[in-house]
């Protein structure tokens, strides 16, 4: 619902720029006689055409000027709606905001910096074109009064008291990835007599926002940007269209576009082959970059689909904002420098035609409602690829996408172990995909490697045993932290049943390659502690001089020429995060 605005006069003014509208309709209705984008607001002449700069992504002096005609002397302008061109935005977070109470009191107590420009009201005697009032006003960044991205306000001093116009604006979907600002001003003051000396009608309304406030931002695309709108009267509530106004933006090659994407996979217990890892993708952009049109992400080949768990939303359900809860498989959040609060919402699996693979629907909600849909395909019958090419022309500093893990709730199934290569417990896997980004400024980045960070990996472990048939064998256990894991705080090593730690020999025969403490726990377990505050990234444990014994059965089999397998499970306690473990095997070959 549009909030009621008292003593309002400023039409079309939602945020920064461009209003406009297509051809006039009913003869009995109000007519939007003219409209333009302008960079100045002189009282005695017609404002100039266009913003102060056409540079894409720039912060111009910009505003609008509209004039109106009436079918009779009794009609008045009640409501005006403006649909601004995609990417033509205002940033309510660029300056302080003025509370509504301060605006109603004339704006004199508004916070310093909240005045962002000037406004103009031109009124005529009802039923004529005779000017009766030509007044300048102050234009403010106003505090939102509802769940809206922002609000503007104009205060015009008259001999009868201040006229206050408060204009909320929203970001609304218009199809095809077009999310533009829509400003609505309603219940506009009818300027009656009294208190005015005669019954007046609004002939012209306008405002200009100063570039120094960095409030207005031109689109980051280079094209002809057209804004449209409607107006309606008190007597005839039919909305009519007015003349559109457009202007080109140029210089897209001067707008930077360097998004940074990171990928995280897995958690404790979900990194192995045939496990179901959680998935997290983050995209970050610096201030002033071109808005992202989309990207193409080829996921690591280690990820396969978890089809048995999928429950999807139909396109019709998605269009009606009615996806079933069972099709929700994750969440998404986005930050924008133009919004005080981040957007959050679910991620749904959505049906695609001609394929059993689902796409993704990112349903972001908050002060703005934005839906982004991805197309999913399988490349070379192996790698999953996601494509988006209709992202909204809105500034996003960070987007975080998370997809569930788990057998019954996870989106992906591991084809291979995410932590280690093949059957190794010491050679770490390089899990990588590819990414290509597309900017609204026309820039397409090169397809580059997207290396995944793997969470939940245990340490790399290598074991060796020598002199296994003797009373004093030598066991060497080497551990390295996974590149994506924090340093070790302590280690616990548990050996297999065919090995036994000897407490009486342990202090003399157990050593570590670092200056740490190694302690006997029980006949199969030892603990390595005393690490520096920053932790360590590798530790080697040596068991010799009788600190470890091979079971009699294994020694007998080795003497008969048999090969025996020994194991060590190393559990790392990290400096930060959860403990993880790795079980490694090593062999001794027998000889006759």
KOLZA-153458 format. One line per 2 residues: their letters; for each residue x, y, z of C-alpha. Coordinates in pm, whole numbers, plus 50000, padded with zeros to 5 digits. Layout:
BEGIN
a	X/Y/Z; ...
END
This chain:
BEGIN
xx	50000/50000/50000; 50118/50353/49921
xx	50144/50568/50236; 49921/50873/50251
xx	50117/51196/50202; 49993/51520/50355
xx	50030/51868/50205; 50212/51711/49909
xx	50277/51879/49580; 50585/51726/49419
xx	50478/51480/49154; 50681/51212/48986
xx	50964/51280/49218; 51062/50949/49357
xx	51430/50922/49337; 51689/51067/49136
xx	51591/51104/48783; 51387/51045/48492
xx	51021/51035/48497; 50817/51038/48194
xx	50546/50874/48018; 50410/50771/47680
xx	50116/50926/47486; 49824/51105/47649
xx	49492/50924/47652; 49146/51039/47758
xx	49064/51399/47674; 48870/51441/48000
xx	49170/51338/48208; 49478/51524/48320
xx	49750/51552/48058; 50124/51530/48128
xx	50210/51812/47894; 50587/51775/47901
xx	50864/51602/48086; 51241/51618/48083
xx	51549/51520/48277; 51739/51828/48376
xx	52049/51942/48561; 51918/52280/48684
xx	51599/52430/48826; 51578/52805/48739
xx	51268/52987/48863; 51237/53224/48569
xx	51297/52995/48272; 51260/52643/48141
xx	51513/52396/48284; 51780/52264/48049
xx	51774/51920/47890; 51951/51618/48032
xx	52169/51543/48336; 52499/51722/48384
xx	52692/51419/48250; 52606/51119/48037
xx	52901/50914/48165; 52784/50564/48259
xx	52796/50503/48632; 52867/50871/48710
xx	52700/51085/48978; 52540/51376/48789
xx	52342/51686/48881; 52007/51547/48780
xx	51635/51581/48834; 51309/51612/48646
xx	51070/51884/48530; 50706/51805/48447
xx	50416/52022/48334; 50042/51941/48342
xx	49721/52049/48170; 49366/52005/48302
xx	49031/51941/48127; 48848/52189/48350
xx	48888/52430/48642; 48781/52179/48908
xx	49020/51891/48839; 49347/51857/49031
xx	49645/51625/49017; 49608/51348/49279
xx	49863/51073/49201; 50172/51041/48991
xx	50371/50720/48934; 50715/50716/48779
xx	50899/50416/48634; 51265/50507/48607
xx	51495/50356/48350; 51683/50039/48458
xx	52004/50131/48637; 51898/50492/48695
xx	51920/50487/49071; 51936/50692/49386
xx	52143/50604/49689; 51956/50692/50011
xx	52260/50573/50210; 52491/50838/50057
xx	52382/51115/50299; 52194/51145/50632
xx	51815/51111/50638; 51563/51365/50767
xx	51276/51238/50989; 50921/51305/50872
xx	50845/51516/51182; 51133/51750/51101
xx	51012/51780/50743; 50657/51862/50854
xx	50802/52134/51077; 50963/52299/50774
xx	51292/52107/50753; 51495/52356/50958
xx	51593/52084/51208; 51681/51822/50946
xx	52032/51674/50993; 52317/51853/50820
xx	52378/51696/50481; 52024/51560/50439
xx	51933/51840/50197; 52037/51702/49860
xx	51901/51959/49614; 51629/52206/49524
xx	51272/52185/49400; 51026/52408/49213
xx	50649/52447/49216; 50467/52638/48943
xx	50093/52693/49001; 49832/52865/48785
xx	49484/53001/48853; 49244/52710/48801
xx	49108/52687/48447; 49375/52922/48305
xx	49744/52929/48221; 49793/53245/48426
xx	50089/53195/48668; 49990/53247/49030
xx	50291/53104/49218; 50647/53017/49116
xx	50823/52890/49426; 51160/52736/49504
xx	51191/52462/49766; 51445/52247/49945
xx	51484/51880/49850; 51573/51621/50118
xx	51674/51260/50167; 51389/51147/50394
xx	51364/50861/50639; 51157/50570/50498
xx	50814/50532/50656; 50757/50173/50545
xx	50935/49873/50395; 51078/50079/50109
xx	51437/50136/49991; 51412/50511/50037
xx	51207/50828/50031; 51250/51184/49905
xx	51083/51501/50027; 51045/51863/49919
xx	50970/52154/50150; 50843/52478/49993
xx	50792/52783/50208; 50483/52993/50137
xx	50317/53280/50322; 50056/53023/50431
xx	50312/52782/50580; 50535/52511/50435
xx	50413/52270/50170; 50566/51926/50228
xx	50586/51651/49970; 50703/51305/50080
xx	50772/51056/49803; 50847/50685/49866
xx	51019/50482/49597; 51049/50110/49534
xx	51252/49880/49313; 51009/49666/49115
xx	51048/49384/48860; 50934/49462/48506
xx	51038/49138/48337; 51354/49021/48163
xx	51579/49123/48449; 51457/49485/48437
xx	51438/49611/48794; 51376/49984/48794
xx	51282/50244/49051; 50914/50326/49078
xx	50817/50640/49269; 50462/50708/49383
xx	50323/51039/49504; 49959/51043/49601
xx	49703/51270/49773; 49876/51577/49632
xx	49756/51902/49790; 49479/52058/49580
xx	49595/52417/49658; 49243/52538/49741
xx	49110/52886/49809; 49147/52956/50099
xx	49416/52956/50227; 49541/53054/49883
xx	49397/53371/49727; 49240/53165/49448
xx	49183/52803/49357; 49515/52691/49206
xx	49626/52399/48990; 49976/52252/48970
xx	50121/52356/48636; 50481/52246/48685
xx	50683/52040/48932; 51052/51970/48938
xx	51362/51897/49140; 51737/51867/49093
xx	51974/51664/49313; 52332/51787/49349
xx	52612/51568/49214; 52819/51641/49525
xx	52582/51424/49731; 52657/51118/49512
xx	52288/51041/49538; 52205/50997/49170
xx	52385/50726/48976; 52360/50694/48600
xx	52306/50343/48458; 52630/50145/48421
xx	52518/50029/48076; 52560/50231/47757
xx	52226/50259/47586; 51931/50493/47548
xx	51762/50503/47887; 51388/50569/47880
xx	51170/50639/48183; 50791/50624/48189
xx	50508/50708/48427; 50139/50779/48481
xx	49922/51042/48643; 49563/51052/48769
xx	49325/51321/48899; 49078/51351/49182
xx	48769/51365/48960; 48889/51123/48693
xx	49101/50849/48863; 49198/50697/48527
xx	49575/50684/48495; 49706/50843/48178
xx	50045/50811/48013; 50261/51108/47927
xx	50554/51178/47694; 50858/50961/47761
xx	51201/51106/47813; 51526/50926/47743
xx	51895/51001/47732; 52199/50794/47634
xx	52481/50692/47863; 52833/50668/47722
xx	53188/50578/47825; 53122/50222/47944
xx	53487/50136/47886; 53570/50373/48174
xx	53351/50181/48422; 53554/49912/48604
xx	53422/49558/48630; 53624/49311/48836
xx	53400/49087/49046; 53572/48837/49276
xx	53409/48496/49322; 53494/48238/49587
xx	53365/47883/49624; 53355/47667/49938
xx	53256/47301/49951; 53212/47040/50221
xx	53206/47021/50596; 53314/46767/50856
xx	53192/46424/50742; 53083/46531/50392
xx	53405/46549/50193; 53447/46183/50097
xx	53341/46006/49780; 52964/45944/49765
xx	52905/46203/50035; 52677/46508/50011
xx	52865/46836/50061; 52720/47179/50139
xx	52801/47448/49884; 52875/47818/49931
xx	52940/48072/49655; 53029/48435/49727
xx	53057/48719/49473; 53205/49053/49579
xx	53238/49382/49390; 53408/49707/49482
xx	53220/50037/49497; 53182/50207/49162
xx	53198/49893/48949; 52952/49816/48672
xx	52652/49611/48779; 52677/49240/48706
xx	52466/49116/48416; 52547/48754/48496
xx	52806/48480/48497; 52883/48133/48368
xx	53015/47894/48631; 53141/47546/48546
xx	53151/47353/48871; 53433/47115/48968
xx	53399/46768/48809; 53407/46621/49160
xx	53045/46736/49202; 52759/46527/49069
xx	52385/46581/49104; 52192/46427/49394
xx	51883/46354/49184; 51699/46125/49431
xx	51666/46414/49677; 51533/46671/49430
xx	51187/46820/49466; 51127/47111/49232
xx	50917/47422/49182; 50738/47471/48850
xx	50786/47788/48650; 50422/47879/48707
xx	50466/47843/49083; 50783/48053/49069
xx	50611/48328/48871; 50331/48333/49131
xx	50577/48342/49425; 50433/48011/49537
xx	50718/47759/49533; 50654/47469/49775
xx	50871/47447/50085; 50998/47105/49981
xx	51167/47266/49678; 51378/47490/49904
xx	51737/47367/49904; 51935/47662/50036
xx	51946/48033/50107; 52084/48354/49960
xx	52179/48697/50094; 52293/49017/49921
xx	52438/49347/50035; 52406/49671/49840
xx	52568/50007/49915; 52229/50160/49826
xx	52036/49967/50096; 52059/49996/50474
xx	51981/49627/50524; 52086/49320/50331
xx	51835/49114/50135; 51773/48752/50231
xx	51566/48466/50101; 51541/48100/50004
xx	51692/47921/49706; 51452/47689/49524
xx	51518/47412/49273; 51314/47500/48966
xx	51208/47274/48680; 51375/47320/48343
xx	51237/47210/48008; 51402/46927/47812
xx	51629/46823/48101; 51603/46647/48435
xx	51850/46894/48583; 51689/47168/48794
xx	51783/47533/48776; 51805/47763/49076
xx	51567/48041/49180; 51726/48296/49414
xx	51437/48470/49591; 51583/48779/49762
xx	51350/48973/49989; 51365/49278/50214
xx	51326/49642/50118; 51358/49516/49761
xx	51223/49190/49615; 51455/49050/49348
xx	51437/48709/49181; 51732/48566/48988
xx	51700/48243/48792; 51988/48026/48673
xx	51998/47786/48381; 52176/47457/48455
xx	52330/47224/48196; 52571/46931/48193
xx	52895/46988/47998; 53054/46684/47830
xx	52817/46467/48035; 53030/46540/48340
xx	53061/46898/48467; 52759/47093/48592
xx	52738/47444/48445; 52523/47734/48568
xx	52442/48038/48353; 52279/48374/48437
xx	52251/48648/48173; 51971/48873/48298
xx	52091/48999/48636; 51928/49324/48751
xx	52113/49652/48696; 52151/49710/49069
xx	52472/49760/49270; 52559/49454/49480
xx	52872/49461/49696; 52833/49100/49812
xx	52611/48806/49719; 52627/48485/49924
xx	52461/48168/49794; 52443/47857/50011
xx	52309/47516/49904; 52233/47239/50150
xx	52433/46924/50208; 52309/46586/50330
xx	52170/46270/50170; 51807/46382/50169
xx	51855/46758/50154; 52176/46808/49956
xx	52202/46936/49600; 52533/46764/49520
xx	52693/46420/49549; 53072/46379/49546
xx	53208/46178/49255; 53548/46180/49422
xx	53700/46264/49758; 53723/46642/49787
xx	54025/46640/50019; 54262/46382/49873
xx	54357/46261/49526; 54255/45906/49444
xx	54305/45672/49740; 54584/45880/49889
xx	54569/46015/50242; 54857/46259/50189
xx	54822/46407/49837; 54570/46689/49856
xx	54313/46734/49580; 54291/47054/49373
xx	53915/47102/49335; 53853/47369/49072
xx	53596/47493/48826; 53577/47779/48577
xx	53407/48119/48585; 53330/48392/48334
xx	53157/48720/48433; 52940/48953/48226
xx	52896/49322/48313; 52616/49561/48221
xx	52890/49785/48079; 52958/49528/47806
xx	53271/49382/47966; 53313/49005/47956
xx	53596/48865/48163; 53817/48580/48048
xx	53718/48236/48166; 53938/48174/48467
xx	54003/47901/48721; 53771/47898/49022
xx	53953/47710/49296; 53727/47574/49568
xx	53809/47598/49935; 53736/47261/50095
xx	53605/47268/50451; 53621/46970/50687
xx	53937/46802/50558; 54152/46601/50795
xx	54532/46626/50795; 54746/46464/50531
xx	54895/46151/50687; 55181/45926/50571
xx	55306/45631/50775; 55615/45412/50745
xx	55743/45118/50942; 56081/44953/50930
xx	56244/44665/51122; 55891/44539/51186
xx	56007/44188/51288; 56244/44319/51552
xx	56174/44405/51914; 56243/44774/51846
xx	56071/44871/51519; 56075/45226/51385
xx	55740/45390/51303; 55728/45729/51137
xx	55396/45920/51106; 55404/46246/50908
xx	55113/46490/50922; 55043/46805/50718
xx	54745/47032/50752; 54519/47066/50451
xx	54585/47398/50268; 54232/47516/50349
xx	54242/47417/50716; 54373/47617/51014
xx	54700/47523/51183; 54721/47239/51432
xx	54669/47315/51800; 54725/46952/51900
xx	54722/46606/51747; 54592/46272/51869
xx	54731/45958/51705; 54565/45617/51744
xx	54741/45312/51598; 54588/44985/51480
xx	54554/44674/51694; 54864/44511/51547
xx	55072/44791/51701; 55113/44861/52071
xx	55261/45161/52249; 55491/45068/52538
xx	55446/45305/52828; 55776/45216/52999
xx	55974/45290/52683; 55762/45576/52555
xx	55937/45872/52715; 56277/45760/52587
xx	56168/45646/52242; 55888/45881/52128
xx	55992/46203/51957; 55843/46473/51736
xx	56026/46679/51475; 55903/47004/51625
xx	55962/47144/51972; 55637/47004/52111
xx	55528/46763/52383; 55441/46402/52303
xx	55248/46210/52566; 55140/45849/52617
xx	54762/45814/52661; 54707/45437/52639
xx	54853/45138/52457; 54710/45254/52124
xx	54690/45634/52165; 54936/45921/52198
xx	54881/46296/52206; 55103/46577/52072
xx	55058/46911/52253; 55254/47221/52352
xx	55219/47393/52014; 55292/47766/51976
xx	54992/48001/51988; 54981/48027/51608
xx	54979/47649/51578; 55180/47432/51339
xx	55111/47317/50986; 55311/46993/50996
xx	55435/46753/51261; 55623/46423/51232
xx	55606/46163/51510; 55890/45908/51551
xx	55840/45593/51759; 56160/45397/51821
xx	56376/45237/52092; 56094/45011/52195
xx	55828/45284/52227; 55615/45076/51989
xx	55583/44701/51936; 55440/44496/51649
xx	55197/44224/51757; 55342/43874/51776
xx	55103/43747/51510; 55206/44017/51259
xx	55574/43951/51331; 55527/43579/51268
xx	55345/43643/50938; 55612/43887/50826
xx	55881/43626/50898; 55690/43386/50673
xx	55706/43638/50388; 55356/43781/50426
xx	55276/44153/50393; 55103/44324/50683
xx	54905/44648/50685; 54925/44892/50974
xx	54708/45196/51034; 54718/45526/51214
xx	54422/45756/51268; 54533/46115/51323
xx	54286/46357/51474; 54374/46724/51451
xx	54247/46983/51695; 54277/47307/51498
xx	54352/47656/51627; 53998/47744/51517
xx	53705/47531/51406; 53604/47168/51448
xx	53842/46874/51485; 53882/46640/51187
xx	54070/46317/51135; 54235/46102/50869
xx	54300/45728/50875; 54616/45626/50688
xx	54750/45281/50602; 55110/45170/50558
xx	55264/44832/50490; 55557/44616/50584
xx	55672/44346/50345; 55778/44019/50494
xx	56086/43816/50405; 56178/43451/50454
END
